[in-house]
Structure formats: structure tokens, C-alpha cells
């Protein structure tokens, strides 16, 4: 017998459209506590599948027979088994998530941020499962992509739909939480791959230095992409100002938190840079810039249509990481309060440097779990 | 390590390693040891969690050439 399945695409629509969604997550509780489907009006119950092998009585009472229930596991096998058990018990609207959390981690939801004044548009790709944000800037038949994820087919299809040619791939820093798709996509489409040189001292490939003064141009109507050196998360971290209106902060400043300085093993060295970037460099910029970060940590950071953005001036009033006047207090906040590192972060950094080349399945496994690039004040 | 019975769950995908492990444990007497071989990476944390929830004891586990091995003492 077979049960109905649901795709990550359909769940993503429910999350961003704030639809009431009930999820039964049957992974073991440690994995569930680490990372789960969140956002919108999602209600999640956890009951490991191995506790349900003798019967579903323990959770049956918590759910209605005619209620829509989406069963989720790590890869889609156990959720199918549990969904079948519910189906046999008389539940009428039960689905199993195809591919499980592994597939959810890879889902990208494109959302339009704005039409640019100089022509063209700016899109944000929201990786709901992992909290990664990447950006697609298109103008006059050309496109640039910032902080592209490993699933490059999504960007290629999007470019094809829009009828634009991908010209530039840009990484704001050497990522430690996910494998960059920038280099691979640049090779595939014959575009440039731009990386801050201070993050690229150990890389094994050629790249174009992303540095202040080296503005990039997208399309003939010149959507300007201006690099702004903003170290702290990594020593090379570089922000981008787009069309004089949008500030892509990479992993330096998020909507409700700030970047952590330790993922390359140098918290003590880089905390001063982080302080300087957040409390001096960014302060010299216009308050009206719209901050577009490379991550979110909480589903509460998702705005309308799943967008993640905030006005820079508002963040200086509300973001707790920007309210610490005392430098010593700031220092201890970002070095004493560090959350666990992202899964496989050292291997991910090596992969992004070109030092190792894991196969596709290994790459998928390395990226399991949340991004963990922020420190919360 | 000595075991009463060996379960070969190599090549099986989740949930089968746990389903088979549970069945094999039921056939053992209290205090006897089941040795499980699996290749599904998820088995590592799932078997540990299942053993705990069932009150059994995970005596030892190892990983060699992609094969996970577990020794479980029945409660």
C-alpha cells in the first residue's frame, strides 16, 4: 500500500504563506531538538519512529482523524512507514515528506526584494531548512549571484526563466556552514568567481579579488555592486552595497543577531575587527540602507513572503548585538557565548578552499543541520 | 566482543535497521548480547536512542570502513 507524499516545495509554500500546518517529526529527539521545520503557523510534534513500532497510541490522541498531518523523518523512509500506520488507524489526511529533512535542507525559495531604481531586480533565495540566504541581481539580460548555495541548478533554472546570463558569482566570505556553489557555477556558465583575498590565502583555484574599489556592474544600465571591507566573521568578510540602497552584510550582521568570529579558530583575534565593523564602519553608512544578511536563525526573522530584511537604522535601535557600548562586555559576549559550531565546519571550509572534493552524497551529509553562524547577544 | 547473535543490516535504509534490531532483540533472553552491523549513517544515533528508550544497554559501538557495529545487551 502507499501513502500520499508531500514535497519540500509544498511545505515551503505553507510556511511562507502562514498556513496552519501540523508536522509529526519522527526522528530521534536529539536530532529534533537540534533542528526542525519551523516558521509561519507550523506546529511540530516529536515522537521517534522507533517508539511507534508497536503502535501509535501514544501520539494518536494528540491528533485528529481528519486533520492534515505531515510526517517527517531524516530521509523519508521512516516517515512513510509511520504515515502508513496512521492511514491504517483511520487517519484520512496523512502525508509523508519526500526526501525528509535532507531534502528540506536543500530547498530554496526565491522571493523578490525589489525592482532597482537603475533598472533590474533583486531577489533573495531563502534556504528555509538551513537558514541560508543568497541573492540574485539581474539587469539588462545579465545576473550576479551572491553567496550561492551548492544546489546551483536552482539558480540556473531561475536565470533561464528570466532570460538572463549569469556573469558574476560572489562570495562575501569563505563559508563554514555550507558548501559554496559560486565556484562551480562560475565554471559552468563561464562567469567570474569573486572572493575576498584575505579569505582566499589557502585556496587552490583562481578567483577575482573582491575588494573595495573593484565595483562590479550588472547589465548595461549599471547596477553597481560596491564591495565594503567589513571583517569580523572572517578576516576577509566583505559587504556589498547594491544600487546605493541595499547592504548585503554576509555573516557580519543579521536581523536579530551578529556574526560569530570564531569559525576559522580565531575568536580572540577577530573580535576587534567585528566590533570595528559593526560599531564604526557600518555606522558611517546611511541609516536607510536595507540590510540583507546571508543567514537567519529564527523563523521570527521571516517577514512577508518569507523575506528576511531590515533597515540599518532600525537594527541600531533593536538588534541586541548592536547595543553593547562597553567594548569589554562586547568582547565577552561574542567569545563566551558561542553556540556549538555548524556540522562538519572544518571539512566544509576545506571544500570551499578546493582542498578536498567530497562526492555529492558526502556534501549533502556535511550540510545537515542549522547554520549556526550567529552569536546572540 | 562476545555476542549471542549477529544481525546483518548492511545496505538497509532507515527504518529497517531498527525494525530488524527490535525483532532480533525480542528473540533473545535477558542479559544476552546482540551484535548489529549497519551501513545507514542514521543508525548510529537512532540505535543509541532506541536502546536507551527500551532500557537495554549499548555495551560498545564502532565504525570501520563505513560499517557501523553495535553490541546491545538485552534488559
Contacts between the chains, C-beta under 8 A, distances in Angstrom:
chain1	res1	chain2	res2	distance
A	28	B	45	5.6
A	28	B	46	5.4
A	28	B	49	4.0
A	28	B	50	7.8
A	29	B	49	6.9
A	30	B	45	6.2
A	30	B	49	6.8
A	31	B	45	6.5
A	48	B	46	7.6
A	48	B	49	6.3
A	48	B	50	7.5
A	48	B	53	7.3
A	49	B	15	5.4
A	49	B	18	7.5
A	50	B	15	7.3
A	50	B	18	4.8
A	50	B	22	7.2
A	50	B	46	6.5
A	50	B	49	7.2
A	50	B	50	4.2
A	50	B	53	7.1
A	51	B	53	6.1
A	53	B	18	7.6
A	53	B	19	6.5
A	53	B	22	5.9
A	73	B	14	7.0
A	73	B	15	7.9
A	74	B	14	6.4
A	74	B	42	5.1
A	75	B	13	7.1
A	75	B	14	6.2
A	75	B	42	7.0
A	77	B	13	5.0
A	77	B	14	4.7
A	77	B	15	5.8
A	77	B	16	7.6
A	78	B	14	5.3
A	78	B	15	4.1
A	81	B	15	5.4
A	365	B	41	6.9
